Amino acid sequence: MTESEARMLEKQVRAYSECSKNGYVLPEDPVWRSVALNMFGGTAKAMKLPYDQYGGGRLLYQQAGTESFDATRRLLEQHESEGVFAITDPGADTLAYDYWTRDHGPMLVTDPVAVHRALSVETVIARCPET
């Protein structure tokens, strides 16, 4: 993540904390502050790559950010078909791919606007509604 992206995220976190009154503040320690900002912006950038390269699809909101849910499965399937990796334990492939067949409920996102917001450093931080 670039320095300007980090500064932008800091401003957005501060603004959202103030308008939502959630009390969140970024860590004061520079190392932990960087870790927090990278969790916000770095995760969005990292998940945008497979999303763009492996056909998009749904996103899954997780504790540490958003996951390119369908694209990650396609990435694994392609790498497996190309021999980049293999699941050699009989039956383990069913267990491995079960993750993509389970019901993830409302944490699975299909709305294109929400997908774009979640995968963009500029919009990954929530904003309060205009009043």
A tleap script that builds the chain and sets N, CA, C and O, in Angstrom:
source leaprc.protein.ff14SB
mol = sequence {
  NMET THR GLU SER GLU ALA ARG MET LEU GLU
  LYS GLN VAL ARG ALA TYR SER GLU CYS SER
  LYS ASN GLY TYR VAL LEU PRO GLU ASP PRO
  VAL TRP ARG SER VAL ALA LEU ASN MET PHE
  GLY GLY THR ALA LYS ALA MET LYS LEU PRO
  TYR ASP GLN TYR GLY GLY GLY ARG LEU LEU
  TYR GLN GLN ALA GLY THR GLU SER PHE ASP
  ALA THR ARG ARG LEU LEU GLU GLN HIE GLU
  SER GLU GLY VAL PHE ALA ILE THR ASP PRO
  GLY ALA ASP THR LEU ALA TYR ASP TYR TRP
  THR ARG ASP HIE GLY PRO MET LEU VAL THR
  ASP PRO VAL ALA VAL HIE ARG ALA LEU SER
  VAL GLU THR VAL ILE ALA ARG CYS PRO GLU
  CTHR
}
set mol.1.N position { 0.837 -1.164 0.000 }
set mol.1.CA position { 0.000 0.000 0.000 }
set mol.1.C position { 0.891 1.240 0.000 }
set mol.1.O position { 1.921 1.282 0.673 }
set mol.2.N position { 0.481 2.234 -0.758 }
set mol.2.CA position { 1.300 3.440 -0.846 }
set mol.2.C position { 1.109 4.329 0.383 }
set mol.2.O position { 0.153 4.178 1.144 }
set mol.3.N position { 2.039 5.249 0.549 }
set mol.3.CA position { 1.962 6.189 1.668 }
set mol.3.C position { 0.714 7.064 1.547 }
set mol.3.O position { 0.058 7.347 2.549 }
set mol.4.N position { 0.383 7.489 0.336 }
set mol.4.CA position { -0.803 8.344 0.160 }
set mol.4.C position { -2.081 7.555 0.451 }
set mol.4.O position { -3.035 8.108 0.998 }
set mol.5.N position { -2.108 6.273 0.093 }
set mol.5.CA position { -3.272 5.442 0.430 }
set mol.5.C position { -3.411 5.302 1.943 }
set mol.5.O position { -4.518 5.363 2.477 }
set mol.6.N position { -2.289 5.116 2.631 }
set mol.6.CA position { -2.321 4.993 4.091 }
set mol.6.C position { -2.854 6.276 4.727 }
set mol.6.O position { -3.679 6.217 5.639 }
set mol.7.N position { -2.394 7.422 4.258 }
set mol.7.CA position { -2.875 8.708 4.797 }
set mol.7.C position { -4.375 8.881 4.535 }
set mol.7.O position { -5.113 9.351 5.401 }
set mol.8.N position { -4.815 8.497 3.336 }
set mol.8.CA position { -6.231 8.596 2.991 }
set mol.8.C position { -7.058 7.706 3.924 }
set mol.8.O position { -8.096 8.129 4.432 }
set mol.9.N position { -6.594 6.476 4.144 }
set mol.9.CA position { -7.314 5.561 5.027 }
set mol.9.C position { -7.368 6.097 6.455 }
set mol.9.O position { -8.400 5.989 7.118 }
set mol.10.N position { -6.273 6.669 6.929 }
set mol.10.CA position { -6.261 7.251 8.274 }
set mol.10.C position { -7.352 8.316 8.404 }
set mol.10.O position { -8.087 8.338 9.391 }
set mol.11.N position { -7.452 9.195 7.409 }
set mol.11.CA position { -8.478 10.234 7.430 }
set mol.11.C position { -9.875 9.625 7.411 }
set mol.11.O position { -10.761 10.083 8.133 }
set mol.12.N position { -10.075 8.603 6.596 }
set mol.12.CA position { -11.390 7.979 6.495 }
set mol.12.C position { -11.772 7.265 7.793 }
set mol.12.O position { -12.925 7.330 8.221 }
set mol.13.N position { -10.811 6.587 8.418 }
set mol.13.CA position { -11.075 5.905 9.691 }
set mol.13.C position { -11.468 6.940 10.749 }
set mol.13.O position { -12.432 6.745 11.489 }
set mol.14.N position { -10.718 8.033 10.814 }
set mol.14.CA position { -11.019 9.097 11.780 }
set mol.14.C position { -12.420 9.676 11.536 }
set mol.14.O position { -13.196 9.863 12.473 }
set mol.15.N position { -12.727 9.954 10.275 }
set mol.15.CA position { -14.027 10.540 9.934 }
set mol.15.C position { -15.168 9.592 10.298 }
set mol.15.O position { -16.188 10.020 10.839 }
set mol.16.N position { -14.992 8.305 9.999 }
set mol.16.CA position { -16.058 7.353 10.314 }
set mol.16.C position { -16.210 7.178 11.824 }
set mol.16.O position { -17.327 7.055 12.326 }
set mol.17.N position { -15.111 7.166 12.534 }
set mol.17.CA position { -15.160 7.040 13.988 }
set mol.17.C position { -15.921 8.213 14.603 }
set mol.17.O position { -16.710 8.040 15.533 }
set mol.18.N position { -15.673 9.397 14.072 }
set mol.18.CA position { -16.349 10.592 14.595 }
set mol.18.C position { -17.845 10.591 14.291 }
set mol.18.O position { -18.659 10.841 15.179 }
set mol.19.N position { -18.207 10.311 13.042 }
set mol.19.CA position { -19.630 10.403 12.683 }
set mol.19.C position { -20.443 9.231 13.236 }
set mol.19.O position { -21.623 9.389 13.549 }
set mol.20.N position { -19.816 8.057 13.356 }
set mol.20.CA position { -20.541 6.894 13.875 }
set mol.20.C position { -20.491 6.831 15.398 }
set mol.20.O position { -21.275 6.123 16.031 }
set mol.21.N position { -19.554 7.585 15.973 }
set mol.21.CA position { -19.325 7.591 17.418 }
set mol.21.C position { -18.985 6.197 17.944 }
set mol.21.O position { -19.357 5.830 19.059 }
set mol.22.N position { -18.262 5.417 17.108 }
set mol.22.CA position { -17.889 4.055 17.520 }
set mol.22.C position { -16.643 4.028 18.408 }
set mol.22.O position { -16.320 2.988 18.982 }
set mol.23.N position { -15.946 5.147 18.526 }
set mol.23.CA position { -14.801 5.247 19.422 }
set mol.23.C position { -13.520 4.601 18.919 }
set mol.23.O position { -12.525 4.573 19.643 }
set mol.24.N position { -13.520 4.084 17.699 }
set mol.24.CA position { -12.321 3.413 17.184 }
set mol.24.C position { -11.226 4.428 16.898 }
set mol.24.O position { -11.471 5.472 16.294 }
set mol.25.N position { -10.035 4.113 17.333 }
set mol.25.CA position { -8.855 4.900 16.961 }
set mol.25.C position { -7.785 3.928 16.492 }
set mol.25.O position { -7.653 2.823 17.017 }
set mol.26.N position { -7.037 4.354 15.509 }
set mol.26.CA position { -5.922 3.537 15.035 }
set mol.26.C position { -4.861 3.460 16.130 }
set mol.26.O position { -4.740 4.378 16.941 }
set mol.27.N position { -4.100 2.381 16.156 }
set mol.27.CA position { -3.035 2.288 17.159 }
set mol.27.C position { -2.033 3.436 17.011 }
set mol.27.O position { -1.760 3.895 15.902 }
set mol.28.N position { -1.494 3.888 18.133 }
set mol.28.CA position { -0.496 4.962 18.092 }
set mol.28.C position { 0.868 4.439 17.670 }
set mol.28.O position { 1.618 5.140 16.991 }
set mol.29.N position { 1.195 3.218 18.064 }
set mol.29.CA position { 2.478 2.618 17.690 }
set mol.29.C position { 2.539 2.523 16.164 }
set mol.29.O position { 1.632 1.959 15.552 }
set mol.30.N position { 3.587 3.060 15.539 }
set mol.30.CA position { 3.668 3.088 14.067 }
set mol.30.C position { 3.600 1.701 13.425 }
set mol.30.O position { 3.021 1.546 12.350 }
set mol.31.N position { 4.173 0.717 14.059 }
set mol.31.CA position { 4.144 -0.636 13.489 }
set mol.31.C position { 2.714 -1.176 13.489 }
set mol.31.O position { 2.241 -1.691 12.476 }
set mol.32.N position { 2.031 -1.057 14.622 }
set mol.32.CA position { 0.661 -1.553 14.715 }
set mol.32.C position { -0.290 -0.726 13.870 }
set mol.32.O position { -1.259 -1.255 13.325 }
set mol.33.N position { -0.023 0.574 13.757 }
set mol.33.CA position { -0.844 1.428 12.880 }
set mol.33.C position { -0.730 0.936 11.440 }
set mol.33.O position { -1.727 0.829 10.726 }
set mol.34.N position { 0.494 0.639 11.028 }
set mol.34.CA position { 0.722 0.126 9.675 }
set mol.34.C position { 0.024 -1.218 9.468 }
set mol.34.O position { -0.556 -1.466 8.411 }
set mol.35.N position { 0.082 -2.075 10.475 }
set mol.35.CA position { -0.604 -3.378 10.387 }
set mol.35.C position { -2.106 -3.164 10.199 }
set mol.35.O position { -2.722 -3.797 9.340 }
set mol.36.N position { -2.697 -2.272 11.002 }
set mol.36.CA position { -4.136 -2.016 10.905 }
set mol.36.C position { -4.505 -1.454 9.531 }
set mol.36.O position { -5.474 -1.902 8.919 }
set mol.37.N position { -3.748 -0.491 9.053 }
set mol.37.CA position { -4.050 0.112 7.751 }
set mol.37.C position { -3.890 -0.907 6.623 }
set mol.37.O position { -4.666 -0.910 5.668 }
set mol.38.N position { -2.889 -1.764 6.738 }
set mol.38.CA position { -2.712 -2.807 5.725 }
set mol.38.C position { -3.828 -3.839 5.783 }
set mol.38.O position { -4.198 -4.411 4.757 }
set mol.39.N position { -4.368 -4.080 6.973 }
set mol.39.CA position { -5.523 -4.976 7.053 }
set mol.39.C position { -6.696 -4.388 6.278 }
set mol.39.O position { -7.404 -5.104 5.569 }
set mol.40.N position { -6.896 -3.085 6.417 }
set mol.40.CA position { -7.996 -2.442 5.698 }
set mol.40.C position { -7.718 -2.364 4.196 }
set mol.40.O position { -8.439 -2.952 3.390 }
set mol.41.N position { -6.680 -1.642 3.838 }
set mol.41.CA position { -6.402 -1.381 2.425 }
set mol.41.C position { -5.666 -2.495 1.720 }
set mol.41.O position { -5.952 -2.795 0.561 }
set mol.42.N position { -4.712 -3.117 2.410 }
set mol.42.CA position { -3.934 -4.186 1.783 }
set mol.42.C position { -4.768 -5.399 1.437 }
set mol.42.O position { -4.565 -6.022 0.395 }
set mol.43.N position { -5.711 -5.737 2.312 }
set mol.43.CA position { -6.589 -6.878 2.042 }
set mol.43.C position { -7.453 -6.604 0.818 }
set mol.43.O position { -7.649 -7.486 -0.018 }
set mol.44.N position { -7.967 -5.388 0.712 }
set mol.44.CA position { -8.786 -5.034 -0.453 }
set mol.44.C position { -7.980 -5.187 -1.737 }
set mol.44.O position { -8.461 -5.758 -2.716 }
set mol.45.N position { -6.752 -4.674 -1.729 }
set mol.45.CA position { -5.910 -4.773 -2.926 }
set mol.45.C position { -5.536 -6.230 -3.236 }
set mol.45.O position { -5.544 -6.649 -4.393 }
set mol.46.N position { -5.211 -6.987 -2.190 }
set mol.46.CA position { -4.818 -8.383 -2.393 }
set mol.46.C position { -5.966 -9.221 -2.940 }
set mol.46.O position { -5.739 -10.103 -3.768 }
set mol.47.N position { -7.181 -8.967 -2.500 }
set mol.47.CA position { -8.330 -9.755 -2.961 }
set mol.47.C position { -8.833 -9.309 -4.326 }
set mol.47.O position { -9.525 -10.059 -5.014 }
set mol.48.N position { -8.484 -8.086 -4.715 }
set mol.48.CA position { -8.883 -7.602 -6.045 }
set mol.48.C position { -8.130 -8.353 -7.148 }
set mol.48.O position { -8.667 -8.562 -8.236 }
set mol.49.N position { -6.895 -8.754 -6.869 }
set mol.49.CA position { -6.111 -9.472 -7.888 }
set mol.49.C position { -6.775 -10.770 -8.337 }
set mol.49.O position { -7.035 -10.922 -9.531 }
set mol.50.N position { -7.060 -11.710 -7.444 }
set mol.50.CA position { -7.730 -12.927 -7.929 }
set mol.50.C position { -9.128 -12.634 -8.463 }
set mol.50.O position { -9.585 -13.292 -9.398 }
set mol.51.N position { -9.806 -11.656 -7.879 }
set mol.51.CA position { -11.138 -11.300 -8.359 }
set mol.51.C position { -11.076 -10.913 -9.835 }
set mol.51.O position { -11.881 -11.378 -10.642 }
set mol.52.N position { -10.118 -10.064 -10.177 }
set mol.52.CA position { -9.968 -9.612 -11.562 }
set mol.52.C position { -9.439 -10.714 -12.477 }
set mol.52.O position { -9.881 -10.834 -13.619 }
set mol.53.N position { -8.509 -11.509 -11.990 }
set mol.53.CA position { -7.842 -12.499 -12.838 }
set mol.53.C position { -8.616 -13.810 -12.993 }
set mol.53.O position { -8.375 -14.555 -13.942 }
set mol.54.N position { -9.540 -14.100 -12.075 }
set mol.54.CA position { -10.228 -15.384 -12.106 }
set mol.54.C position { -11.744 -15.242 -12.157 }
set mol.54.O position { -12.472 -16.031 -11.556 }
set mol.55.N position { -12.202 -14.244 -12.869 }
set mol.55.CA position { -13.608 -14.183 -13.220 }
set mol.55.C position { -14.567 -13.579 -12.219 }
set mol.55.O position { -15.776 -13.778 -12.343 }
set mol.56.N position { -14.080 -12.855 -11.239 }
set mol.56.CA position { -14.989 -12.162 -10.329 }
set mol.56.C position { -15.839 -13.097 -9.496 }
set mol.56.O position { -15.346 -14.091 -8.962 }
set mol.57.N position { -17.110 -12.778 -9.386 }
set mol.57.CA position { -18.029 -13.595 -8.607 }
set mol.57.C position { -18.361 -12.973 -7.264 }
set mol.57.O position { -18.291 -11.758 -7.078 }
set mol.58.N position { -18.721 -13.838 -6.344 }
set mol.58.CA position { -19.146 -13.375 -5.017 }
set mol.58.C position { -17.947 -13.096 -4.117 }
set mol.58.O position { -16.856 -13.633 -4.309 }
set mol.59.N position { -18.191 -12.234 -3.124 }
set mol.59.CA position { -17.216 -11.962 -2.073 }
set mol.59.C position { -17.763 -12.538 -0.773 }
set mol.59.O position { -18.974 -12.651 -0.584 }
set mol.60.N position { -16.843 -12.900 0.118 }
set mol.60.CA position { -17.236 -13.362 1.441 }
set mol.60.C position { -16.599 -12.441 2.465 }
set mol.60.O position { -15.378 -12.300 2.518 }
set mol.61.N position { -17.448 -11.809 3.288 }
set mol.61.CA position { -16.926 -10.966 4.357 }
set mol.61.C position { -16.430 -11.865 5.480 }
set mol.61.O position { -17.159 -12.726 5.974 }
set mol.62.N position { -15.175 -11.651 5.877 }
set mol.62.CA position { -14.528 -12.421 6.935 }
set mol.62.C position { -14.124 -11.467 8.056 }
set mol.62.O position { -14.289 -10.252 7.942 }
set mol.63.N position { -13.598 -12.028 9.134 }
set mol.63.CA position { -13.173 -11.208 10.265 }
set mol.63.C position { -12.072 -10.227 9.873 }
set mol.63.O position { -12.064 -9.094 10.353 }
set mol.64.N position { -11.152 -10.633 9.020 }
set mol.64.CA position { -10.005 -9.785 8.676 }
set mol.64.C position { -10.156 -9.134 7.309 }
set mol.64.O position { -9.167 -8.689 6.726 }
set mol.65.N position { -11.361 -9.071 6.796 }
set mol.65.CA position { -11.546 -8.419 5.508 }
set mol.65.C position { -12.395 -9.253 4.572 }
set mol.65.O position { -13.098 -10.175 4.986 }
set mol.66.N position { -12.313 -8.912 3.326 }
set mol.66.CA position { -13.126 -9.534 2.298 }
set mol.66.C position { -12.313 -10.570 1.542 }
set mol.66.O position { -11.122 -10.385 1.291 }
set mol.67.N position { -12.966 -11.651 1.186 }
set mol.67.CA position { -12.314 -12.721 0.413 }
set mol.67.C position { -12.980 -12.830 -0.953 }
set mol.67.O position { -14.208 -12.832 -1.048 }
set mol.68.N position { -12.184 -12.919 -2.002 }
set mol.68.CA position { -12.704 -13.153 -3.353 }
set mol.68.C position { -13.121 -14.617 -3.434 }
set mol.68.O position { -12.358 -15.469 -3.891 }
set mol.69.N position { -14.323 -14.892 -2.989 }
set mol.69.CA position { -14.817 -16.243 -2.737 }
set mol.69.C position { -14.782 -17.132 -3.986 }
set mol.69.O position { -14.056 -18.126 -4.013 }
set mol.70.N position { -15.552 -16.787 -5.009 }
set mol.70.CA position { -15.614 -17.622 -6.211 }
set mol.70.C position { -14.295 -17.622 -6.979 }
set mol.70.O position { -13.871 -18.657 -7.491 }
set mol.71.N position { -13.655 -16.469 -7.057 }
set mol.71.CA position { -12.392 -16.373 -7.795 }
set mol.71.C position { -11.308 -17.233 -7.146 }
set mol.71.O position { -10.489 -17.827 -7.847 }
set mol.72.N position { -11.298 -17.303 -5.823 }
set mol.72.CA position { -10.302 -18.129 -5.140 }
set mol.72.C position { -10.503 -19.601 -5.474 }
set mol.72.O position { -9.532 -20.330 -5.679 }
set mol.73.N position { -11.743 -20.038 -5.530 }
set mol.73.CA position { -11.993 -21.437 -5.900 }
set mol.73.C position { -11.510 -21.706 -7.332 }
set mol.73.O position { -10.865 -22.722 -7.596 }
set mol.74.N position { -11.825 -20.793 -8.244 }
set mol.74.CA position { -11.380 -20.988 -9.632 }
set mol.74.C position { -9.859 -20.986 -9.727 }
set mol.74.O position { -9.286 -21.757 -10.497 }
set mol.75.N position { -9.200 -20.126 -8.949 }
set mol.75.CA position { -7.732 -20.105 -8.914 }
set mol.75.C position { -7.200 -21.478 -8.477 }
set mol.75.O position { -6.306 -22.030 -9.118 }
set mol.76.N position { -7.746 -22.020 -7.396 }
set mol.76.CA position { -7.300 -23.334 -6.909 }
set mol.76.C position { -7.572 -24.436 -7.937 }
set mol.76.O position { -6.710 -25.277 -8.189 }
set mol.77.N position { -8.752 -24.429 -8.521 }
set mol.77.CA position { -9.092 -25.452 -9.519 }
set mol.77.C position { -8.157 -25.369 -10.722 }
set mol.77.O position { -7.715 -26.397 -11.234 }
set mol.78.N position { -7.854 -24.154 -11.174 }
set mol.78.CA position { -6.942 -24.009 -12.311 }
set mol.78.C position { -5.550 -24.507 -11.952 }
set mol.78.O position { -4.937 -25.247 -12.722 }
set mol.79.N position { -5.051 -24.108 -10.793 }
set mol.79.CA position { -3.709 -24.544 -10.380 }
set mol.79.C position { -3.658 -26.057 -10.188 }
set mol.79.O position { -2.646 -26.692 -10.489 }
set mol.80.N position { -4.736 -26.626 -9.694 }
set mol.80.CA position { -4.778 -28.078 -9.538 }
set mol.80.C position { -4.775 -28.758 -10.912 }
set mol.80.O position { -4.084 -29.758 -11.107 }
set mol.81.N position { -5.536 -28.222 -11.853 }
set mol.81.CA position { -5.586 -28.826 -13.191 }
set mol.81.C position { -4.254 -28.679 -13.938 }
set mol.81.O position { -3.927 -29.495 -14.799 }
set mol.82.N position { -3.494 -27.636 -13.602 }
set mol.82.CA position { -2.182 -27.418 -14.225 }
set mol.82.C position { -1.064 -28.159 -13.504 }
set mol.82.O position { 0.085 -28.125 -13.944 }
set mol.83.N position { -1.388 -28.828 -12.401 }
set mol.83.CA position { -0.381 -29.572 -11.655 }
set mol.83.C position { 0.465 -28.722 -10.724 }
set mol.83.O position { 1.489 -29.190 -10.228 }
set mol.84.N position { 0.061 -27.487 -10.477 }
set mol.84.CA position { 0.797 -26.618 -9.562 }
set mol.84.C position { 0.728 -27.185 -8.146 }
set mol.84.O position { 1.690 -27.099 -7.382 }
set mol.85.N position { -0.416 -27.761 -7.811 }
set mol.85.CA position { -0.547 -28.476 -6.543 }
set mol.85.C position { -1.535 -29.614 -6.743 }
set mol.85.O position { -2.270 -29.644 -7.730 }
set mol.86.N position { -1.547 -30.538 -5.809 }
set mol.86.CA position { -2.460 -31.681 -5.898 }
set mol.86.C position { -2.925 -32.069 -4.506 }
set mol.86.O position { -2.180 -31.983 -3.530 }
set mol.87.N position { -4.174 -32.498 -4.442 }
set mol.87.CA position { -4.706 -33.071 -3.212 }
set mol.87.C position { -4.659 -34.583 -3.431 }
set mol.87.O position { -5.429 -35.133 -4.218 }
set mol.88.N position { -3.754 -35.237 -2.731 }
set mol.88.CA position { -3.508 -36.660 -2.986 }
set mol.88.C position { -4.234 -37.603 -2.037 }
set mol.88.O position { -4.341 -38.797 -2.320 }
set mol.89.N position { -4.727 -37.099 -0.935 }
set mol.89.CA position { -5.442 -37.931 0.032 }
set mol.89.C position { -6.860 -38.178 -0.475 }
set mol.89.O position { -7.618 -37.226 -0.663 }
set mol.90.N position { -7.237 -39.446 -0.701 }
set mol.90.CA position { -8.592 -39.731 -1.201 }
set mol.90.C position { -9.658 -39.144 -0.265 }
set mol.90.O position { -9.614 -39.344 0.949 }
set mol.91.N position { -10.577 -38.445 -0.831 }
set mol.91.CA position { -11.645 -37.833 -0.052 }
set mol.91.C position { -11.310 -36.449 0.476 }
set mol.91.O position { -12.209 -35.688 0.835 }
set mol.92.N position { -10.039 -36.119 0.528 }
set mol.92.CA position { -9.654 -34.815 1.057 }
set mol.92.C position { -10.087 -33.686 0.124 }
set mol.92.O position { -10.330 -32.567 0.575 }
set mol.93.N position { -10.183 -33.974 -1.164 }
set mol.93.CA position { -10.626 -32.932 -2.089 }
set mol.93.C position { -12.055 -32.499 -1.773 }
set mol.93.O position { -12.384 -31.318 -1.880 }
set mol.94.N position { -12.900 -33.444 -1.385 }
set mol.94.CA position { -14.265 -33.106 -0.998 }
set mol.94.C position { -14.250 -32.193 0.223 }
set mol.94.O position { -14.979 -31.203 0.277 }
set mol.95.N position { -13.422 -32.530 1.194 }
set mol.95.CA position { -13.309 -31.695 2.388 }
set mol.95.C position { -12.741 -30.319 2.043 }
set mol.95.O position { -13.210 -29.301 2.552 }
set mol.96.N position { -11.743 -30.296 1.186 }
set mol.96.CA position { -11.103 -29.030 0.822 }
set mol.96.C position { -12.084 -28.105 0.108 }
set mol.96.O position { -12.132 -26.909 0.396 }
set mol.97.N position { -12.849 -28.644 -0.803 }
set mol.97.CA position { -13.757 -27.819 -1.585 }
set mol.97.C position { -15.127 -27.640 -0.926 }
set mol.97.O position { -15.965 -26.896 -1.437 }
set mol.98.N position { -15.360 -28.311 0.199 }
set mol.98.CA position { -16.611 -28.149 0.939 }
set mol.98.C position { -16.830 -26.704 1.355 }
set mol.98.O position { -17.969 -26.246 1.451 }
set mol.99.N position { -15.765 -26.001 1.598 }
set mol.99.CA position { -15.824 -24.595 1.995 }
set mol.99.C position { -16.693 -23.788 1.036 }
set mol.99.O position { -17.409 -22.882 1.462 }
set mol.100.N position { -16.637 -24.108 -0.248 }
set mol.100.CA position { -17.367 -23.354 -1.262 }
set mol.100.C position { -18.790 -23.860 -1.466 }
set mol.100.O position { -19.541 -23.267 -2.240 }
set mol.101.N position { -19.175 -24.931 -0.796 }
set mol.101.CA position { -20.539 -25.445 -0.940 }
set mol.101.C position { -21.393 -25.149 0.290 }
set mol.101.O position { -22.613 -25.307 0.253 }
set mol.102.N position { -20.756 -24.719 1.380 }
set mol.102.CA position { -21.500 -24.402 2.609 }
set mol.102.C position { -22.264 -23.095 2.466 }
set mol.102.O position { -21.919 -22.237 1.653 }
set mol.103.N position { -23.300 -22.965 3.266 }
set mol.103.CA position { -24.088 -21.738 3.307 }
set mol.103.C position { -23.357 -20.721 4.176 }
set mol.103.O position { -23.172 -20.939 5.373 }
set mol.104.N position { -22.949 -19.628 3.581 }
set mol.104.CA position { -22.269 -18.566 4.325 }
set mol.104.C position { -23.223 -17.412 4.639 }
set mol.104.O position { -22.809 -16.362 5.132 }
set mol.105.N position { -24.501 -17.626 4.344 }
set mol.105.CA position { -25.533 -16.662 4.701 }
set mol.105.C position { -25.297 -15.276 4.143 }
set mol.105.O position { -24.813 -15.120 3.022 }
set mol.106.N position { -25.643 -14.259 4.937 }
set mol.106.CA position { -25.569 -12.879 4.439 }
set mol.106.C position { -24.139 -12.357 4.301 }
set mol.106.O position { -23.937 -11.239 3.827 }
set mol.107.N position { -23.161 -13.139 4.700 }
set mol.107.CA position { -21.775 -12.686 4.572 }
set mol.107.C position { -21.255 -12.880 3.143 }
set mol.107.O position { -20.162 -12.424 2.807 }
set mol.108.N position { -22.041 -13.555 2.313 }
set mol.108.CA position { -21.684 -13.767 0.913 }
set mol.108.C position { -22.342 -12.663 0.096 }
set mol.108.O position { -23.567 -12.539 0.083 }
set mol.109.N position { -21.528 -11.863 -0.583 }
set mol.109.CA position { -22.004 -10.642 -1.239 }
set mol.109.C position { -21.981 -10.793 -2.756 }
set mol.109.O position { -20.995 -11.247 -3.336 }
set mol.110.N position { -23.088 -10.401 -3.384 }
set mol.110.CA position { -23.177 -10.460 -4.844 }
set mol.110.C position { -23.418 -9.086 -5.473 }
set mol.110.O position { -23.177 -8.903 -6.666 }
set mol.111.N position { -23.884 -8.134 -4.693 }
set mol.111.CA position { -24.210 -6.809 -5.218 }
set mol.111.C position { -22.958 -6.150 -5.804 }
set mol.111.O position { -21.973 -5.963 -5.089 }
set mol.112.N position { -22.979 -5.796 -7.100 }
set mol.112.CA position { -21.793 -5.218 -7.743 }
set mol.112.C position { -21.270 -3.947 -7.068 }
set mol.112.O position { -20.060 -3.724 -7.034 }
set mol.113.N position { -22.152 -3.124 -6.538 }
set mol.113.CA position { -21.720 -1.889 -5.868 }
set mol.113.C position { -20.964 -2.248 -4.586 }
set mol.113.O position { -19.907 -1.681 -4.310 }
set mol.114.N position { -21.500 -3.182 -3.808 }
set mol.114.CA position { -20.834 -3.603 -2.572 }
set mol.114.C position { -19.502 -4.280 -2.876 }
set mol.114.O position { -18.527 -4.082 -2.151 }
set mol.115.N position { -19.455 -5.077 -3.942 }
set mol.115.CA position { -18.205 -5.732 -4.345 }
set mol.115.C position { -17.153 -4.684 -4.679 }
set mol.115.O position { -16.017 -4.769 -4.212 }
set mol.116.N position { -17.524 -3.706 -5.480 }
set mol.116.CA position { -16.577 -2.649 -5.853 }
set mol.116.C position { -16.065 -1.909 -4.620 }
set mol.116.O position { -14.863 -1.680 -4.485 }
set mol.117.N position { -16.976 -1.537 -3.724 }
set mol.117.CA position { -16.581 -0.802 -2.506 }
set mol.117.C position { -15.604 -1.620 -1.669 }
set mol.117.O position { -14.641 -1.077 -1.128 }
set mol.118.N position { -15.850 -2.924 -1.560 }
set mol.118.CA position { -15.020 -3.778 -0.712 }
set mol.118.C position { -13.635 -4.028 -1.301 }
set mol.118.O position { -12.696 -4.314 -0.558 }
set mol.119.N position { -13.493 -3.926 -2.609 }
set mol.119.CA position { -12.214 -4.232 -3.259 }
set mol.119.C position { -11.446 -2.989 -3.684 }
set mol.119.O position { -10.465 -3.090 -4.420 }
set mol.120.N position { -11.875 -1.834 -3.235 }
set mol.120.CA position { -11.199 -0.592 -3.587 }
set mol.120.C position { -10.656 0.072 -2.323 }
set mol.120.O position { -11.390 0.269 -1.354 }
set mol.121.N position { -9.392 0.411 -2.338 }
set mol.121.CA position { -8.779 1.088 -1.191 }
set mol.121.C position { -9.511 2.396 -0.907 }
set mol.121.O position { -9.633 2.800 0.250 }
set mol.122.N position { -9.992 3.052 -1.943 }
set mol.122.CA position { -10.657 4.342 -1.775 }
set mol.122.C position { -11.987 4.235 -1.039 }
set mol.122.O position { -12.426 5.208 -0.426 }
set mol.123.N position { -12.639 3.072 -1.086 }
set mol.123.CA position { -13.990 2.962 -0.519 }
set mol.123.C position { -14.139 1.841 0.494 }
set mol.123.O position { -15.260 1.545 0.906 }
set mol.124.N position { -13.051 1.209 0.908 }
set mol.124.CA position { -13.146 0.069 1.809 }
set mol.124.C position { -13.601 0.468 3.219 }
set mol.124.O position { -14.207 -0.342 3.919 }
set mol.125.N position { -13.323 1.681 3.634 }
set mol.125.CA position { -13.747 2.157 4.952 }
set mol.125.C position { -15.194 2.641 4.877 }
set mol.125.O position { -15.558 3.389 3.969 }
set mol.126.N position { -16.008 2.214 5.829 }
set mol.126.CA position { -17.414 2.623 5.871 }
set mol.126.C position { -17.521 4.137 6.007 }
set mol.126.O position { -16.621 4.808 6.511 }
set mol.127.N position { -18.631 4.635 5.550 }
set mol.127.CA position { -18.915 6.063 5.669 }
set mol.127.C position { -20.290 6.221 6.289 }
set mol.127.O position { -21.167 5.378 6.100 }
set mol.128.N position { -20.474 7.296 7.027 }
set mol.128.CA position { -21.778 7.581 7.596 }
set mol.128.C position { -22.663 8.176 6.510 }
set mol.128.O position { -22.182 8.882 5.623 }
set mol.129.N position { -23.949 7.887 6.584 }
set mol.129.CA position { -24.863 8.486 5.587 }
set mol.129.C position { -24.852 10.001 5.700 }
set mol.129.O position { -24.689 10.562 6.783 }
set mol.130.N position { -25.025 10.637 4.573 }
set mol.130.CA position { -25.137 12.106 4.552 }
set mol.130.C position { -26.464 12.480 5.202 }
set mol.130.O position { -27.495 11.858 4.944 }
set mol.131.N position { -26.423 13.492 6.038 }
set mol.131.CA position { -27.678 13.932 6.663 }
set mol.131.C position { -28.001 15.348 6.305 }
set mol.131.O position { -29.022 15.878 6.744 }
savepdb mol mol.pdb
quit
